[in-house]
Amino acid sequence: MNWDQEIDATGLLCPLPVLKARKRLAGMAPGAVLRLVSTDPAAVVDVPHFCAQSGHELVSTSSEGAAQVYLIRRT
């Protein structure tokens, strides 16, 4: 799937990956997709929770080596 913007949050710990995603999504158009790459072990809980609370769609979650990759569609 294609995405519109990307955040490389590798090496950052909770809550920074979610905070960076929130800030970036706020500036994106509705329907745009953000790709978030994180190595934070807490992100597997934090990112889905953030999407559920904020109303954004968590399109997919996958792994790339030690990193988790999240595609989030702005609503």
PDB file with SEQRES, HELIX, SHEET and CRYST1 records, atoms N, CA, C and O in Angstrom:
SEQRES   1 A   75  MET ASN TRP ASP GLN GLU ILE ASP ALA THR GLY LEU LEU          
SEQRES   2 A   75  CYS PRO LEU PRO VAL LEU LYS ALA ARG LYS ARG LEU ALA          
SEQRES   3 A   75  GLY MET ALA PRO GLY ALA VAL LEU ARG LEU VAL SER THR          
SEQRES   4 A   75  ASP PRO ALA ALA VAL VAL ASP VAL PRO HIS PHE CYS ALA          
SEQRES   5 A   75  GLN SER GLY HIS GLU LEU VAL SER THR SER SER GLU GLY          
SEQRES   6 A   75  ALA ALA GLN VAL TYR LEU ILE ARG ARG THR                      
HELIX    1 AA1 LEU A   16  ALA A   26  1                                  11    
HELIX    2 AA2 ALA A   43  SER A   54  1                                  12    
SHEET    1 AA1 4 GLN A   5  ALA A   9  0                                        
SHEET    2 AA1 4 VAL A  33  SER A  38  1                                        
SHEET    3 AA1 4 ALA A  67  ARG A  73 -1                                        
SHEET    4 AA1 4 GLU A  57  GLU A  64 -1                                        
CRYST1    1.000    1.000    1.000  90.00  90.00  90.00 P 1           1          
ATOM      1  N   MET A   1       0.832  -1.181   0.000  1.00  0.00           N  
ATOM      2  CA  MET A   1       0.000   0.000   0.000  1.00  0.00           C  
ATOM      3  C   MET A   1       0.877   1.245   0.000  1.00  0.00           C  
ATOM      4  O   MET A   1       1.950   1.256   0.603  1.00  0.00           O  
ATOM      5  N   ASN A   2       0.429   2.270  -0.663  1.00  0.00           N  
ATOM      6  CA  ASN A   2       1.160   3.535  -0.703  1.00  0.00           C  
ATOM      7  C   ASN A   2       0.807   4.387   0.505  1.00  0.00           C  
ATOM      8  O   ASN A   2      -0.267   4.237   1.088  1.00  0.00           O  
ATOM      9  N   TRP A   3       1.705   5.274   0.875  1.00  0.00           N  
ATOM     10  CA  TRP A   3       1.455   6.191   1.976  1.00  0.00           C  
ATOM     11  C   TRP A   3       1.872   7.577   1.548  1.00  0.00           C  
ATOM     12  O   TRP A   3       2.628   7.746   0.591  1.00  0.00           O  
ATOM     13  N   ASP A   4       1.372   8.570   2.265  1.00  0.00           N  
ATOM     14  CA  ASP A   4       1.615   9.965   1.907  1.00  0.00           C  
ATOM     15  C   ASP A   4       2.788  10.574   2.667  1.00  0.00           C  
ATOM     16  O   ASP A   4       3.546  11.373   2.116  1.00  0.00           O  
ATOM     17  N   GLN A   5       2.933  10.194   3.934  1.00  0.00           N  
ATOM     18  CA  GLN A   5       4.033  10.700   4.745  1.00  0.00           C  
ATOM     19  C   GLN A   5       4.551   9.572   5.625  1.00  0.00           C  
ATOM     20  O   GLN A   5       3.871   8.572   5.855  1.00  0.00           O  
ATOM     21  N   GLU A   6       5.787   9.765   6.116  1.00  0.00           N  
ATOM     22  CA  GLU A   6       6.417   8.726   6.933  1.00  0.00           C  
ATOM     23  C   GLU A   6       7.132   9.354   8.120  1.00  0.00           C  
ATOM     24  O   GLU A   6       7.710  10.436   8.024  1.00  0.00           O  
ATOM     25  N   ILE A   7       7.074   8.642   9.246  1.00  0.00           N  
ATOM     26  CA  ILE A   7       7.844   9.022  10.430  1.00  0.00           C  
ATOM     27  C   ILE A   7       8.728   7.838  10.789  1.00  0.00           C  
ATOM     28  O   ILE A   7       8.242   6.721  10.967  1.00  0.00           O  
ATOM     29  N   ASP A   8      10.027   8.087  10.895  1.00  0.00           N  
ATOM     30  CA  ASP A   8      10.961   7.072  11.373  1.00  0.00           C  
ATOM     31  C   ASP A   8      11.201   7.346  12.859  1.00  0.00           C  
ATOM     32  O   ASP A   8      11.997   8.212  13.222  1.00  0.00           O  
ATOM     33  N   ALA A   9      10.508   6.601  13.703  1.00  0.00           N  
ATOM     34  CA  ALA A   9      10.621   6.787  15.149  1.00  0.00           C  
ATOM     35  C   ALA A   9      11.481   5.701  15.780  1.00  0.00           C  
ATOM     36  O   ALA A   9      11.357   5.424  16.973  1.00  0.00           O  
ATOM     37  N   THR A  10      12.354   5.081  14.982  1.00  0.00           N  
ATOM     38  CA  THR A  10      13.219   4.042  15.536  1.00  0.00           C  
ATOM     39  C   THR A  10      14.129   4.661  16.601  1.00  0.00           C  
ATOM     40  O   THR A  10      14.692   5.741  16.418  1.00  0.00           O  
ATOM     41  N   GLY A  11      14.250   3.951  17.699  1.00  0.00           N  
ATOM     42  CA  GLY A  11      15.088   4.421  18.796  1.00  0.00           C  
ATOM     43  C   GLY A  11      14.359   5.302  19.799  1.00  0.00           C  
ATOM     44  O   GLY A  11      14.888   5.577  20.876  1.00  0.00           O  
ATOM     45  N   LEU A  12      13.158   5.747  19.464  1.00  0.00           N  
ATOM     46  CA  LEU A  12      12.391   6.586  20.386  1.00  0.00           C  
ATOM     47  C   LEU A  12      11.493   5.712  21.256  1.00  0.00           C  
ATOM     48  O   LEU A  12      10.945   4.714  20.790  1.00  0.00           O  
ATOM     49  N   LEU A  13      11.351   6.093  22.507  1.00  0.00           N  
ATOM     50  CA  LEU A  13      10.521   5.334  23.446  1.00  0.00           C  
ATOM     51  C   LEU A  13       9.225   6.077  23.754  1.00  0.00           C  
ATOM     52  O   LEU A  13       9.088   7.272  23.490  1.00  0.00           O  
ATOM     53  N   CYS A  14       8.296   5.341  24.312  1.00  0.00           N  
ATOM     54  CA  CYS A  14       6.980   5.835  24.702  1.00  0.00           C  
ATOM     55  C   CYS A  14       7.146   7.109  25.524  1.00  0.00           C  
ATOM     56  O   CYS A  14       7.982   7.154  26.426  1.00  0.00           O  
ATOM     57  N   PRO A  15       6.388   8.108  25.236  1.00  0.00           N  
ATOM     58  CA  PRO A  15       5.268   8.243  24.313  1.00  0.00           C  
ATOM     59  C   PRO A  15       5.627   8.905  22.990  1.00  0.00           C  
ATOM     60  O   PRO A  15       4.733   9.266  22.226  1.00  0.00           O  
ATOM     61  N   LEU A  16       6.910   9.073  22.703  1.00  0.00           N  
ATOM     62  CA  LEU A  16       7.323   9.866  21.541  1.00  0.00           C  
ATOM     63  C   LEU A  16       6.790   9.377  20.191  1.00  0.00           C  
ATOM     64  O   LEU A  16       6.359  10.216  19.399  1.00  0.00           O  
ATOM     65  N   PRO A  17       6.790   8.066  19.871  1.00  0.00           N  
ATOM     66  CA  PRO A  17       6.251   7.672  18.563  1.00  0.00           C  
ATOM     67  C   PRO A  17       4.795   8.104  18.359  1.00  0.00           C  
ATOM     68  O   PRO A  17       4.431   8.579  17.284  1.00  0.00           O  
ATOM     69  N   VAL A  18       3.972   7.940  19.387  1.00  0.00           N  
ATOM     70  CA  VAL A  18       2.568   8.330  19.273  1.00  0.00           C  
ATOM     71  C   VAL A  18       2.428   9.855  19.225  1.00  0.00           C  
ATOM     72  O   VAL A  18       1.606  10.371  18.466  1.00  0.00           O  
ATOM     73  N   LEU A  19       3.201  10.568  20.007  1.00  0.00           N  
ATOM     74  CA  LEU A  19       3.131  12.030  19.976  1.00  0.00           C  
ATOM     75  C   LEU A  19       3.529  12.578  18.617  1.00  0.00           C  
ATOM     76  O   LEU A  19       2.897  13.506  18.112  1.00  0.00           O  
ATOM     77  N   LYS A  20       4.565  12.015  18.024  1.00  0.00           N  
ATOM     78  CA  LYS A  20       4.982  12.446  16.689  1.00  0.00           C  
ATOM     79  C   LYS A  20       3.908  12.124  15.656  1.00  0.00           C  
ATOM     80  O   LYS A  20       3.638  12.929  14.764  1.00  0.00           O  
ATOM     81  N   ALA A  21       3.295  10.947  15.777  1.00  0.00           N  
ATOM     82  CA  ALA A  21       2.223  10.569  14.852  1.00  0.00           C  
ATOM     83  C   ALA A  21       1.044  11.521  14.989  1.00  0.00           C  
ATOM     84  O   ALA A  21       0.493  11.972  13.985  1.00  0.00           O  
ATOM     85  N   ARG A  22       0.651  11.829  16.215  1.00  0.00           N  
ATOM     86  CA  ARG A  22      -0.476  12.745  16.447  1.00  0.00           C  
ATOM     87  C   ARG A  22      -0.224  14.097  15.794  1.00  0.00           C  
ATOM     88  O   ARG A  22      -1.096  14.640  15.115  1.00  0.00           O  
ATOM     89  N   LYS A  23       0.963  14.633  16.002  1.00  0.00           N  
ATOM     90  CA  LYS A  23       1.293  15.950  15.445  1.00  0.00           C  
ATOM     91  C   LYS A  23       1.282  15.915  13.917  1.00  0.00           C  
ATOM     92  O   LYS A  23       0.744  16.821  13.280  1.00  0.00           O  
ATOM     93  N   ARG A  24       1.867  14.884  13.335  1.00  0.00           N  
ATOM     94  CA  ARG A  24       1.923  14.792  11.875  1.00  0.00           C  
ATOM     95  C   ARG A  24       0.535  14.611  11.277  1.00  0.00           C  
ATOM     96  O   ARG A  24       0.193  15.257  10.286  1.00  0.00           O  
ATOM     97  N   LEU A  25      -0.272  13.725  11.883  1.00  0.00           N  
ATOM     98  CA  LEU A  25      -1.622  13.476  11.380  1.00  0.00           C  
ATOM     99  C   LEU A  25      -2.475  14.736  11.424  1.00  0.00           C  
ATOM    100  O   LEU A  25      -3.320  14.940  10.553  1.00  0.00           O  
ATOM    101  N   ALA A  26      -2.268  15.574  12.415  1.00  0.00           N  
ATOM    102  CA  ALA A  26      -3.049  16.813  12.536  1.00  0.00           C  
ATOM    103  C   ALA A  26      -2.854  17.721  11.325  1.00  0.00           C  
ATOM    104  O   ALA A  26      -3.749  18.487  10.970  1.00  0.00           O  
ATOM    105  N   GLY A  27      -1.689  17.636  10.697  1.00  0.00           N  
ATOM    106  CA  GLY A  27      -1.405  18.477   9.538  1.00  0.00           C  
ATOM    107  C   GLY A  27      -1.684  17.821   8.200  1.00  0.00           C  
ATOM    108  O   GLY A  27      -1.443  18.422   7.153  1.00  0.00           O  
ATOM    109  N   MET A  28      -2.186  16.606   8.219  1.00  0.00           N  
ATOM    110  CA  MET A  28      -2.448  15.872   6.979  1.00  0.00           C  
ATOM    111  C   MET A  28      -3.929  15.987   6.600  1.00  0.00           C  
ATOM    112  O   MET A  28      -4.786  16.227   7.450  1.00  0.00           O  
ATOM    113  N   ALA A  29      -4.203  15.813   5.318  1.00  0.00           N  
ATOM    114  CA  ALA A  29      -5.574  15.865   4.821  1.00  0.00           C  
ATOM    115  C   ALA A  29      -6.331  14.599   5.213  1.00  0.00           C  
ATOM    116  O   ALA A  29      -5.723  13.534   5.318  1.00  0.00           O  
ATOM    117  N   PRO A  30      -7.635  14.691   5.431  1.00  0.00           N  
ATOM    118  CA  PRO A  30      -8.434  13.496   5.703  1.00  0.00           C  
ATOM    119  C   PRO A  30      -8.266  12.463   4.576  1.00  0.00           C  
ATOM    120  O   PRO A  30      -8.304  12.811   3.396  1.00  0.00           O  
ATOM    121  N   GLY A  31      -8.082  11.207   4.952  1.00  0.00           N  
ATOM    122  CA  GLY A  31      -7.879  10.136   3.983  1.00  0.00           C  
ATOM    123  C   GLY A  31      -6.423   9.855   3.665  1.00  0.00           C  
ATOM    124  O   GLY A  31      -6.108   8.821   3.075  1.00  0.00           O  
ATOM    125  N   ALA A  32      -5.520  10.769   4.050  1.00  0.00           N  
ATOM    126  CA  ALA A  32      -4.092  10.563   3.815  1.00  0.00           C  
ATOM    127  C   ALA A  32      -3.575   9.484   4.762  1.00  0.00           C  
ATOM    128  O   ALA A  32      -4.126   9.276   5.843  1.00  0.00           O  
ATOM    129  N   VAL A  33      -2.512   8.800   4.343  1.00  0.00           N  
ATOM    130  CA  VAL A  33      -1.966   7.681   5.114  1.00  0.00           C  
ATOM    131  C   VAL A  33      -0.566   8.027   5.614  1.00  0.00           C  
ATOM    132  O   VAL A  33       0.287   8.499   4.862  1.00  0.00           O  
ATOM    133  N   LEU A  34      -0.358   7.778   6.907  1.00  0.00           N  
ATOM    134  CA  LEU A  34       0.942   7.967   7.552  1.00  0.00           C  
ATOM    135  C   LEU A  34       1.569   6.607   7.800  1.00  0.00           C  
ATOM    136  O   LEU A  34       0.911   5.695   8.300  1.00  0.00           O  
ATOM    137  N   ARG A  35       2.841   6.470   7.450  1.00  0.00           N  
ATOM    138  CA  ARG A  35       3.613   5.262   7.761  1.00  0.00           C  
ATOM    139  C   ARG A  35       4.496   5.587   8.950  1.00  0.00           C  
ATOM    140  O   ARG A  35       5.342   6.479   8.882  1.00  0.00           O  
ATOM    141  N   LEU A  36       4.296   4.856  10.046  1.00  0.00           N  
ATOM    142  CA  LEU A  36       5.064   5.053  11.271  1.00  0.00           C  
ATOM    143  C   LEU A  36       5.926   3.824  11.506  1.00  0.00           C  
ATOM    144  O   LEU A  36       5.419   2.704  11.566  1.00  0.00           O  
ATOM    145  N   VAL A  37       7.236   4.037  11.639  1.00  0.00           N  
ATOM    146  CA  VAL A  37       8.182   2.950  11.901  1.00  0.00           C  
ATOM    147  C   VAL A  37       8.716   3.148  13.314  1.00  0.00           C  
ATOM    148  O   VAL A  37       9.252   4.208  13.639  1.00  0.00           O  
ATOM    149  N   SER A  38       8.567   2.119  14.155  1.00  0.00           N  
ATOM    150  CA  SER A  38       8.958   2.247  15.557  1.00  0.00           C  
ATOM    151  C   SER A  38       9.605   0.965  16.065  1.00  0.00           C  
ATOM    152  O   SER A  38       9.223  -0.141  15.682  1.00  0.00           O  
ATOM    153  N   THR A  39      10.595   1.142  16.938  1.00  0.00           N  
ATOM    154  CA  THR A  39      11.206  -0.002  17.619  1.00  0.00           C  
ATOM    155  C   THR A  39      10.801  -0.047  19.086  1.00  0.00           C  
ATOM    156  O   THR A  39      11.280  -0.900  19.833  1.00  0.00           O  
ATOM    157  N   ASP A  40       9.928   0.860  19.506  1.00  0.00           N  
ATOM    158  CA  ASP A  40       9.459   0.903  20.894  1.00  0.00           C  
ATOM    159  C   ASP A  40       8.566  -0.299  21.166  1.00  0.00           C  
ATOM    160  O   ASP A  40       7.542  -0.456  20.501  1.00  0.00           O  
ATOM    161  N   PRO A  41       8.921  -1.154  22.126  1.00  0.00           N  
ATOM    162  CA  PRO A  41       8.094  -2.329  22.411  1.00  0.00           C  
ATOM    163  C   PRO A  41       6.671  -1.966  22.838  1.00  0.00           C  
ATOM    164  O   PRO A  41       5.746  -2.747  22.614  1.00  0.00           O  
ATOM    165  N   ALA A  42       6.484  -0.806  23.443  1.00  0.00           N  
ATOM    166  CA  ALA A  42       5.153  -0.393  23.887  1.00  0.00           C  
ATOM    167  C   ALA A  42       4.266   0.070  22.733  1.00  0.00           C  
ATOM    168  O   ALA A  42       3.055   0.205  22.905  1.00  0.00           O  
ATOM    169  N   ALA A  43       4.847   0.312  21.572  1.00  0.00           N  
ATOM    170  CA  ALA A  43       4.070   0.811  20.434  1.00  0.00           C  
ATOM    171  C   ALA A  43       3.008  -0.184  19.972  1.00  0.00           C  
ATOM    172  O   ALA A  43       1.984   0.219  19.421  1.00  0.00           O  
ATOM    173  N   VAL A  44       3.240  -1.479  20.192  1.00  0.00           N  
ATOM    174  CA  VAL A  44       2.241  -2.479  19.775  1.00  0.00           C  
ATOM    175  C   VAL A  44       0.929  -2.291  20.533  1.00  0.00           C  
ATOM    176  O   VAL A  44      -0.124  -2.707  20.048  1.00  0.00           O  
ATOM    177  N   VAL A  45       0.971  -1.684  21.691  1.00  0.00           N  
ATOM    178  CA  VAL A  45      -0.233  -1.363  22.455  1.00  0.00           C  
ATOM    179  C   VAL A  45      -0.627   0.103  22.232  1.00  0.00           C  
ATOM    180  O   VAL A  45      -1.804   0.415  22.049  1.00  0.00           O  
ATOM    181  N   ASP A  46       0.360   0.990  22.249  1.00  0.00           N  
ATOM    182  CA  ASP A  46       0.105   2.429  22.194  1.00  0.00           C  
ATOM    183  C   ASP A  46      -0.512   2.888  20.873  1.00  0.00           C  
ATOM    184  O   ASP A  46      -1.449   3.686  20.877  1.00  0.00           O  
ATOM    185  N   VAL A  47      -0.002   2.398  19.752  1.00  0.00           N  
ATOM    186  CA  VAL A  47      -0.482   2.879  18.451  1.00  0.00           C  
ATOM    187  C   VAL A  47      -1.932   2.462  18.200  1.00  0.00           C  
ATOM    188  O   VAL A  47      -2.739   3.319  17.841  1.00  0.00           O  
ATOM    189  N   PRO A  48      -2.304   1.186  18.372  1.00  0.00           N  
ATOM    190  CA  PRO A  48      -3.720   0.840  18.200  1.00  0.00           C  
ATOM    191  C   PRO A  48      -4.640   1.602  19.167  1.00  0.00           C  
ATOM    192  O   PRO A  48      -5.737   2.016  18.792  1.00  0.00           O  
ATOM    193  N   HIS A  49      -4.183   1.782  20.408  1.00  0.00           N  
ATOM    194  CA  HIS A  49      -4.980   2.529  21.391  1.00  0.00           C  
ATOM    195  C   HIS A  49      -5.152   3.981  20.943  1.00  0.00           C  
ATOM    196  O   HIS A  49      -6.254   4.526  21.019  1.00  0.00           O  
ATOM    197  N   PHE A  50      -4.082   4.603  20.482  1.00  0.00           N  
ATOM    198  CA  PHE A  50      -4.144   5.977  19.982  1.00  0.00           C  
ATOM    199  C   PHE A  50      -5.139   6.091  18.836  1.00  0.00           C  
ATOM    200  O   PHE A  50      -5.952   7.015  18.808  1.00  0.00           O  
ATOM    201  N   CYS A  51      -5.081   5.155  17.889  1.00  0.00           N  
ATOM    202  CA  CYS A  51      -5.996   5.197  16.742  1.00  0.00           C  
ATOM    203  C   CYS A  51      -7.445   5.052  17.196  1.00  0.00           C  
ATOM    204  O   CYS A  51      -8.321   5.771  16.716  1.00  0.00           O  
ATOM    205  N   ALA A  52      -7.693   4.141  18.102  1.00  0.00           N  
ATOM    206  CA  ALA A  52      -9.053   3.927  18.599  1.00  0.00           C  
ATOM    207  C   ALA A  52      -9.577   5.167  19.326  1.00  0.00           C  
ATOM    208  O   ALA A  52     -10.742   5.533  19.171  1.00  0.00           O  
ATOM    209  N   GLN A  53      -8.731   5.803  20.107  1.00  0.00           N  
ATOM    210  CA  GLN A  53      -9.146   6.978  20.873  1.00  0.00           C  
ATOM    211  C   GLN A  53      -9.319   8.217  20.002  1.00  0.00           C  
ATOM    212  O   GLN A  53     -10.186   9.049  20.269  1.00  0.00           O  
ATOM    213  N   SER A  54      -8.501   8.341  18.970  1.00  0.00           N  
ATOM    214  CA  SER A  54      -8.533   9.548  18.142  1.00  0.00           C  
ATOM    215  C   SER A  54      -9.437   9.411  16.921  1.00  0.00           C  
ATOM    216  O   SER A  54      -9.746  10.403  16.261  1.00  0.00           O  
ATOM    217  N   GLY A  55      -9.859   8.188  16.623  1.00  0.00           N  
ATOM    218  CA  GLY A  55     -10.747   7.978  15.484  1.00  0.00           C  
ATOM    219  C   GLY A  55     -10.041   7.726  14.170  1.00  0.00           C  
ATOM    220  O   GLY A  55     -10.697   7.580  13.138  1.00  0.00           O  
ATOM    221  N   HIS A  56      -8.719   7.671  14.183  1.00  0.00           N  
ATOM    222  CA  HIS A  56      -7.979   7.366  12.958  1.00  0.00           C  
ATOM    223  C   HIS A  56      -8.034   5.862  12.702  1.00  0.00           C  
ATOM    224  O   HIS A  56      -8.209   5.071  13.629  1.00  0.00           O  
ATOM    225  N   GLU A  57      -7.883   5.478  11.437  1.00  0.00           N  
ATOM    226  CA  GLU A  57      -7.959   4.060  11.062  1.00  0.00           C  
ATOM    227  C   GLU A  57      -6.563   3.440  11.031  1.00  0.00           C  
ATOM    228  O   GLU A  57      -5.688   3.908  10.304  1.00  0.00           O  
ATOM    229  N   LEU A  58      -6.362   2.404  11.808  1.00  0.00           N  
ATOM    230  CA  LEU A  58      -5.122   1.633  11.738  1.00  0.00           C  
ATOM    231  C   LEU A  58      -5.287   0.650  10.588  1.00  0.00           C  
ATOM    232  O   LEU A  58      -5.960  -0.372  10.724  1.00  0.00           O  
ATOM    233  N   VAL A  59      -4.672   0.965   9.460  1.00  0.00           N  
ATOM    234  CA  VAL A  59      -4.852   0.191   8.230  1.00  0.00           C  
ATOM    235  C   VAL A  59      -4.130  -1.141   8.310  1.00  0.00           C  
ATOM    236  O   VAL A  59      -4.689  -2.179   7.956  1.00  0.00           O  
ATOM    237  N   SER A  60      -2.877  -1.112   8.780  1.00  0.00           N  
ATOM    238  CA  SER A  60      -2.119  -2.360   8.881  1.00  0.00           C  
ATOM    239  C   SER A  60      -0.969  -2.215   9.862  1.00  0.00           C  
ATOM    240  O   SER A  60      -0.511  -1.115  10.174  1.00  0.00           O  
ATOM    241  N   THR A  61      -0.522  -3.367  10.335  1.00  0.00           N  
ATOM    242  CA  THR A  61       0.648  -3.475  11.200  1.00  0.00           C  
ATOM    243  C   THR A  61       1.511  -4.597  10.646  1.00  0.00           C  
ATOM    244  O   THR A  61       1.011  -5.675  10.324  1.00  0.00           O  
ATOM    245  N   SER A  62       2.816  -4.337  10.537  1.00  0.00           N  
ATOM    246  CA  SER A  62       3.720  -5.375  10.054  1.00  0.00           C  
ATOM    247  C   SER A  62       5.082  -5.191  10.718  1.00  0.00           C  
ATOM    248  O   SER A  62       5.322  -4.208  11.418  1.00  0.00           O  
ATOM    249  N   SER A  63       5.961  -6.151  10.483  1.00  0.00           N  
ATOM    250  CA  SER A  63       7.321  -6.088  11.024  1.00  0.00           C  
ATOM    251  C   SER A  63       8.319  -5.950   9.896  1.00  0.00           C  
ATOM    252  O   SER A  63       8.162  -6.540   8.827  1.00  0.00           O  
ATOM    253  N   GLU A  64       9.345  -5.163  10.151  1.00  0.00           N  
ATOM    254  CA  GLU A  64      10.496  -5.046   9.250  1.00  0.00           C  
ATOM    255  C   GLU A  64      11.736  -5.174  10.132  1.00  0.00           C  
ATOM    256  O   GLU A  64      12.198  -4.190  10.709  1.00  0.00           O  
ATOM    257  N   GLY A  65      12.260  -6.368  10.232  1.00  0.00           N  
ATOM    258  CA  GLY A  65      13.387  -6.610  11.127  1.00  0.00           C  
ATOM    259  C   GLY A  65      12.946  -6.409  12.560  1.00  0.00           C  
ATOM    260  O   GLY A  65      11.982  -7.027  13.012  1.00  0.00           O  
ATOM    261  N   ALA A  66      13.652  -5.540  13.283  1.00  0.00           N  
ATOM    262  CA  ALA A  66      13.322  -5.272  14.683  1.00  0.00           C  
ATOM    263  C   ALA A  66      12.251  -4.201  14.839  1.00  0.00           C  
ATOM    264  O   ALA A  66      11.804  -3.930  15.953  1.00  0.00           O  
ATOM    265  N   ALA A  67      11.839  -3.598  13.743  1.00  0.00           N  
ATOM    266  CA  ALA A  67      10.877  -2.502  13.799  1.00  0.00           C  
ATOM    267  C   ALA A  67       9.455  -2.965  13.469  1.00  0.00           C  
ATOM    268  O   ALA A  67       9.248  -3.912  12.711  1.00  0.00           O  
ATOM    269  N   GLN A  68       8.495  -2.272  14.055  1.00  0.00           N  
ATOM    270  CA  GLN A  68       7.090  -2.444  13.721  1.00  0.00           C  
ATOM    271  C   GLN A  68       6.702  -1.290  12.795  1.00  0.00           C  
ATOM    272  O   GLN A  68       7.121  -0.149  12.991  1.00  0.00           O  
ATOM    273  N   VAL A  69       5.897  -1.611  11.789  1.00  0.00           N  
ATOM    274  CA  VAL A  69       5.467  -0.611  10.815  1.00  0.00           C  
ATOM    275  C   VAL A  69       3.948  -0.502  10.888  1.00  0.00           C  
ATOM    276  O   VAL A  69       3.236  -1.502  10.799  1.00  0.00           O  
ATOM    277  N   TYR A  70       3.464   0.723  11.052  1.00  0.00           N  
ATOM    278  CA  TYR A  70       2.030   0.989  11.167  1.00  0.00           C  
ATOM    279  C   TYR A  70       1.616   1.913  10.029  1.00  0.00           C  
ATOM    280  O   TYR A  70       2.281   2.913   9.758  1.00  0.00           O  
ATOM    281  N   LEU A  71       0.519   1.574   9.368  1.00  0.00           N  
ATOM    282  CA  LEU A  71      -0.082   2.484   8.403  1.00  0.00           C  
ATOM    283  C   LEU A  71      -1.364   3.007   9.021  1.00  0.00           C  
ATOM    284  O   LEU A  71      -2.259   2.243   9.381  1.00  0.00           O  
ATOM    285  N   ILE A  72      -1.435   4.335   9.139  1.00  0.00           N  
ATOM    286  CA  ILE A  72      -2.559   4.983   9.800  1.00  0.00           C  
ATOM    287  C   ILE A  72      -3.215   5.947   8.824  1.00  0.00           C  
ATOM    288  O   ILE A  72      -2.553   6.824   8.269  1.00  0.00           O  
ATOM    289  N   ARG A  73      -4.532   5.781   8.614  1.00  0.00           N  
ATOM    290  CA  ARG A  73      -5.275   6.693   7.732  1.00  0.00           C  
ATOM    291  C   ARG A  73      -5.937   7.765   8.597  1.00  0.00           C  
ATOM    292  O   ARG A  73      -6.643   7.475   9.564  1.00  0.00           O  
ATOM    293  N   ARG A  74      -5.681   9.011   8.211  1.00  0.00           N  
ATOM    294  CA  ARG A  74      -6.281  10.124   8.944  1.00  0.00           C  
ATOM    295  C   ARG A  74      -7.770  10.202   8.609  1.00  0.00           C  
ATOM    296  O   ARG A  74      -8.162  10.095   7.447  1.00  0.00           O  
ATOM    297  N   THR A  75      -8.591  10.391   9.642  1.00  0.00           N  
ATOM    298  CA  THR A  75     -10.037  10.520   9.417  1.00  0.00           C  
ATOM    299  C   THR A  75     -10.458  11.970   9.530  1.00  0.00           C  
ATOM    300  O   THR A  75     -11.638  12.284   9.373  1.00  0.00           O  
TER     301      THR A  75                                                      
END                                                                             
